[in-house]
Amino acid sequence: MSSIINLNRDIPAIAIITMNRLEAANALSLTLLNDLSDVLKELQSDPAVRCVILTGAGDKAFCAGADLKERAGMNETEVTQTVKLIGDTISGIEILPQPVIAAINGSAFGGGLELALACDIRIAVETAKMGLTETSLGIIPGAGGTQRLPRIIGTAKAKELIFTARRIDAFEAERIGLICKVADNDQLLNEAISMANEIARNAPIALQAAKKAINQGIETDLATGLKIEEICYRETLHTSDRLEGLNAFKEKRKPVFTGE
């Protein structure tokens, strides 16, 4: 793996993925996409990881989206294949069983914001700017933006932002529910790690079941969603962690979950 994607496993139960193309605002080159896909596959089957943080290197950009300089040299077939690779990689974030936090350290436009939309939770620095700006380039968001943004902030607001190609700041993003929290510029990663630790202390099987119930249930009617919730709840019933949670509650101590 190249140094374009850095994977930090120094904090127990937490994996921090950093996109590292400072010279190109962490844009999504083919190399970055392939390396990111490899990391996601590695984490997907790693029981030691209970929460993932995705961020960008530097303090200017989370991810500027597609690498338009690289794309300028592609023919139509290559462009189509690259757009599919971006979409597949972004979907790879969404299907990770662990909760994923996007720590948006700067600008997130186009595919960069689509990357963040596939994460479960988004926090951003005060100076971050973001938007799905594709219509100003004669295209549409093609890596999930037209589908994920309405599900997060509502259809009417998503249409407004996509149709206008408007760029918004972190405070507006928080107001409309696009991000969960605005962090001081020098505290973003600390805030993300603090939240990740808060998540990681809970039962990993329960976390994954809750994520599955929410993600699958939101796509259906309420009755079907409640059935999905019931099925996911059953996945936790026969775990050692559930018994540990009950015993810890009775003994008035913090539970120690093992993911079993």
SULHU-V987932 format. One record per pair of residues at least 6 apart in sequence whose ideal C-beta (glycine too) atoms are under 8 Angstrom apart, sorted by the first residue. I is the first residue (numbers start at 0). GAP is how many residues later the second one is. If there is no record, write none. Layout:
# SULHU-V987932
i:I gap:GAP
i:I gap:GAP
This chain:
# SULHU-V987932
i:0 gap:6
i:0 gap:34
i:0 gap:37
i:0 gap:38
i:1 gap:29
i:1 gap:33
i:2 gap:17
i:3 gap:15
i:3 gap:16
i:3 gap:17
i:3 gap:25
i:3 gap:27
i:3 gap:28
i:3 gap:31
i:4 gap:12
i:4 gap:13
i:4 gap:14
i:4 gap:15
i:4 gap:27
i:4 gap:30
i:4 gap:31
i:4 gap:33
i:4 gap:34
i:5 gap:11
i:5 gap:12
i:5 gap:14
i:5 gap:51
i:6 gap:8
i:6 gap:9
i:6 gap:10
i:6 gap:11
i:6 gap:32
i:6 gap:35
i:7 gap:7
i:7 gap:8
i:7 gap:9
i:7 gap:10
i:8 gap:6
i:8 gap:7
i:8 gap:40
i:10 gap:182
i:10 gap:185
i:10 gap:186
i:11 gap:188
i:12 gap:35
i:12 gap:36
i:12 gap:37
i:12 gap:38
i:12 gap:184
i:12 gap:187
i:13 gap:35
i:13 gap:36
i:13 gap:37
i:13 gap:38
i:13 gap:39
i:13 gap:179
i:13 gap:182
i:13 gap:183
i:13 gap:186
i:14 gap:28
i:14 gap:31
i:14 gap:34
i:14 gap:36
i:14 gap:37
i:14 gap:38
i:15 gap:36
i:15 gap:37
i:15 gap:39
i:15 gap:173
i:15 gap:177
i:16 gap:19
i:16 gap:22
i:16 gap:35
i:16 gap:36
i:16 gap:37
i:16 gap:38
i:17 gap:37
i:17 gap:38
i:17 gap:39
i:18 gap:7
i:18 gap:13
i:18 gap:17
i:18 gap:35
i:18 gap:36
i:18 gap:37
i:18 gap:38
i:18 gap:43
i:18 gap:44
i:19 gap:6
i:19 gap:36
i:19 gap:37
i:20 gap:6
i:20 gap:8
i:20 gap:11
i:20 gap:36
i:21 gap:35
i:21 gap:36
i:21 gap:38
i:23 gap:40
i:23 gap:43
i:23 gap:45
i:24 gap:35
i:24 gap:36
i:24 gap:38
i:24 gap:39
i:24 gap:81
i:24 gap:82
i:25 gap:6
i:25 gap:30
i:25 gap:31
i:25 gap:32
i:25 gap:35
i:25 gap:36
i:25 gap:37
i:25 gap:38
i:25 gap:86
i:26 gap:36
i:26 gap:37
i:26 gap:38
i:26 gap:39
i:26 gap:40
i:26 gap:41
i:26 gap:43
i:26 gap:85
i:27 gap:35
i:27 gap:37
i:27 gap:38
i:27 gap:39
i:27 gap:58
i:27 gap:61
i:27 gap:83
i:27 gap:84
i:27 gap:87
i:28 gap:38
i:28 gap:41
i:29 gap:37
i:29 gap:40
i:29 gap:52
i:29 gap:55
i:31 gap:35
i:32 gap:52
i:32 gap:53
i:32 gap:56
i:33 gap:51
i:35 gap:53
i:35 gap:56
i:36 gap:51
i:36 gap:52
i:36 gap:55
i:39 gap:49
i:39 gap:52
i:39 gap:53
i:39 gap:56
i:40 gap:51
i:42 gap:6
i:42 gap:9
i:42 gap:53
i:42 gap:55
i:43 gap:48
i:43 gap:51
i:43 gap:52
i:43 gap:53
i:46 gap:157
i:46 gap:212
i:48 gap:49
i:49 gap:48
i:49 gap:49
i:49 gap:149
i:49 gap:150
i:49 gap:152
i:49 gap:154
i:49 gap:157
i:49 gap:209
i:50 gap:47
i:50 gap:48
i:50 gap:49
i:50 gap:50
i:50 gap:145
i:50 gap:146
i:50 gap:148
i:50 gap:149
i:50 gap:156
i:51 gap:44
i:51 gap:46
i:51 gap:47
i:51 gap:48
i:51 gap:49
i:51 gap:144
i:52 gap:47
i:52 gap:48
i:52 gap:49
i:52 gap:50
i:52 gap:136
i:52 gap:139
i:52 gap:140
i:52 gap:143
i:53 gap:39
i:53 gap:46
i:53 gap:47
i:53 gap:48
i:53 gap:49
i:53 gap:61
i:53 gap:62
i:53 gap:65
i:54 gap:7
i:54 gap:47
i:54 gap:48
i:54 gap:49
i:54 gap:50
i:54 gap:133
i:54 gap:134
i:54 gap:137
i:55 gap:6
i:55 gap:7
i:55 gap:48
i:55 gap:49
i:55 gap:50
i:57 gap:47
i:57 gap:48
i:58 gap:46
i:58 gap:47
i:58 gap:66
i:58 gap:68
i:58 gap:126
i:59 gap:46
i:59 gap:47
i:60 gap:44
i:60 gap:45
i:60 gap:46
i:60 gap:47
i:60 gap:51
i:61 gap:40
i:61 gap:41
i:61 gap:42
i:61 gap:43
i:61 gap:44
i:61 gap:45
i:61 gap:46
i:61 gap:50
i:61 gap:53
i:61 gap:54
i:61 gap:62
i:61 gap:66
i:62 gap:45
i:62 gap:48
i:62 gap:49
i:62 gap:52
i:62 gap:53
i:63 gap:43
i:63 gap:45
i:63 gap:46
i:63 gap:48
i:64 gap:44
i:64 gap:45
i:64 gap:46
i:64 gap:47
i:64 gap:48
i:64 gap:49
i:65 gap:16
i:65 gap:17
i:65 gap:20
i:65 gap:44
i:65 gap:45
i:70 gap:8
i:70 gap:11
i:73 gap:8
i:82 gap:59
i:82 gap:60
i:85 gap:25
i:85 gap:28
i:85 gap:56
i:85 gap:57
i:86 gap:55
i:86 gap:56
i:86 gap:57
i:89 gap:21
i:89 gap:24
i:89 gap:25
i:89 gap:27
i:89 gap:28
i:89 gap:53
i:89 gap:54
i:90 gap:27
i:90 gap:53
i:92 gap:7
i:92 gap:22
i:92 gap:25
i:92 gap:26
i:93 gap:24
i:93 gap:25
i:93 gap:50
i:93 gap:121
i:96 gap:111
i:96 gap:114
i:96 gap:115
i:97 gap:106
i:97 gap:109
i:97 gap:110
i:97 gap:113
i:98 gap:21
i:98 gap:22
i:98 gap:100
i:98 gap:108
i:98 gap:112
i:99 gap:18
i:99 gap:19
i:99 gap:20
i:99 gap:21
i:100 gap:18
i:100 gap:19
i:100 gap:20
i:100 gap:21
i:100 gap:22
i:100 gap:91
i:100 gap:94
i:100 gap:95
i:101 gap:13
i:101 gap:14
i:101 gap:17
i:101 gap:19
i:101 gap:20
i:101 gap:21
i:102 gap:20
i:102 gap:21
i:102 gap:85
i:102 gap:86
i:102 gap:88
i:102 gap:89
i:103 gap:12
i:103 gap:18
i:103 gap:19
i:103 gap:20
i:103 gap:21
i:103 gap:24
i:103 gap:26
i:103 gap:66
i:103 gap:75
i:103 gap:84
i:104 gap:19
i:104 gap:20
i:104 gap:23
i:104 gap:83
i:104 gap:84
i:105 gap:19
i:105 gap:21
i:105 gap:22
i:105 gap:23
i:106 gap:21
i:106 gap:22
i:106 gap:23
i:107 gap:7
i:107 gap:8
i:107 gap:16
i:107 gap:20
i:107 gap:21
i:107 gap:22
i:108 gap:20
i:108 gap:21
i:108 gap:22
i:108 gap:23
i:108 gap:24
i:108 gap:58
i:109 gap:22
i:109 gap:23
i:109 gap:24
i:109 gap:31
i:109 gap:35
i:110 gap:32
i:111 gap:18
i:112 gap:17
i:112 gap:18
i:112 gap:19
i:112 gap:32
i:113 gap:18
i:113 gap:27
i:113 gap:29
i:113 gap:30
i:113 gap:31
i:113 gap:34
i:114 gap:28
i:115 gap:6
i:115 gap:14
i:116 gap:27
i:116 gap:28
i:116 gap:31
i:116 gap:32
i:116 gap:35
i:117 gap:26
i:117 gap:30
i:119 gap:91
i:120 gap:59
i:120 gap:74
i:121 gap:51
i:121 gap:56
i:121 gap:57
i:121 gap:58
i:122 gap:56
i:122 gap:57
i:122 gap:58
i:122 gap:59
i:122 gap:60
i:122 gap:65
i:122 gap:68
i:122 gap:69
i:122 gap:72
i:123 gap:6
i:123 gap:46
i:123 gap:49
i:123 gap:50
i:123 gap:55
i:123 gap:57
i:123 gap:58
i:123 gap:59
i:123 gap:64
i:124 gap:45
i:124 gap:57
i:124 gap:58
i:124 gap:59
i:124 gap:60
i:124 gap:63
i:125 gap:44
i:125 gap:45
i:125 gap:56
i:125 gap:57
i:125 gap:58
i:125 gap:59
i:126 gap:43
i:126 gap:58
i:127 gap:41
i:127 gap:42
i:127 gap:45
i:128 gap:38
i:128 gap:39
i:128 gap:40
i:128 gap:41
i:129 gap:37
i:129 gap:38
i:129 gap:40
i:129 gap:43
i:129 gap:48
i:130 gap:30
i:130 gap:34
i:130 gap:35
i:130 gap:36
i:130 gap:37
i:131 gap:9
i:131 gap:13
i:131 gap:17
i:131 gap:29
i:131 gap:30
i:131 gap:33
i:132 gap:32
i:132 gap:34
i:133 gap:6
i:133 gap:7
i:133 gap:8
i:133 gap:11
i:133 gap:28
i:133 gap:31
i:134 gap:27
i:134 gap:28
i:134 gap:29
i:134 gap:30
i:135 gap:29
i:139 gap:6
i:139 gap:22
i:140 gap:8
i:140 gap:21
i:144 gap:17
i:145 gap:12
i:145 gap:16
i:148 gap:9
i:148 gap:12
i:148 gap:13
i:148 gap:29
i:149 gap:8
i:149 gap:9
i:150 gap:67
i:151 gap:6
i:151 gap:25
i:151 gap:26
i:152 gap:8
i:152 gap:23
i:152 gap:24
i:152 gap:25
i:156 gap:19
i:159 gap:6
i:160 gap:7
i:167 gap:8
i:167 gap:10
i:169 gap:9
i:169 gap:12
i:170 gap:11
i:172 gap:6
i:173 gap:6
i:173 gap:7
i:173 gap:8
i:180 gap:10
i:182 gap:8
i:182 gap:9
i:198 gap:8
i:200 gap:53
i:200 gap:56
i:201 gap:55
i:202 gap:33
i:202 gap:36
i:202 gap:38
i:202 gap:39
i:202 gap:41
i:202 gap:42
i:202 gap:52
i:202 gap:54
i:202 gap:56
i:203 gap:37
i:203 gap:53
i:203 gap:55
i:204 gap:30
i:204 gap:31
i:204 gap:34
i:204 gap:36
i:204 gap:54
i:204 gap:55
i:205 gap:30
i:205 gap:33
i:205 gap:35
i:205 gap:36
i:208 gap:23
i:208 gap:24
i:208 gap:26
i:208 gap:27
i:209 gap:22
i:211 gap:16
i:211 gap:20
i:212 gap:12
i:212 gap:15
i:212 gap:16
i:212 gap:19
i:212 gap:20
i:215 gap:9
i:215 gap:12
i:216 gap:7
i:216 gap:8
i:216 gap:9
i:216 gap:11
i:216 gap:12
i:217 gap:7
i:219 gap:8
i:235 gap:6
i:238 gap:21
i:239 gap:18
i:239 gap:20
i:240 gap:14
i:240 gap:16
i:240 gap:17
i:240 gap:18
i:240 gap:19
i:243 gap:11
i:243 gap:12
i:243 gap:13
i:243 gap:14
i:244 gap:10
i:244 gap:12
i:246 gap:8
i:247 gap:6
i:247 gap:7
i:247 gap:8
i:248 gap:6
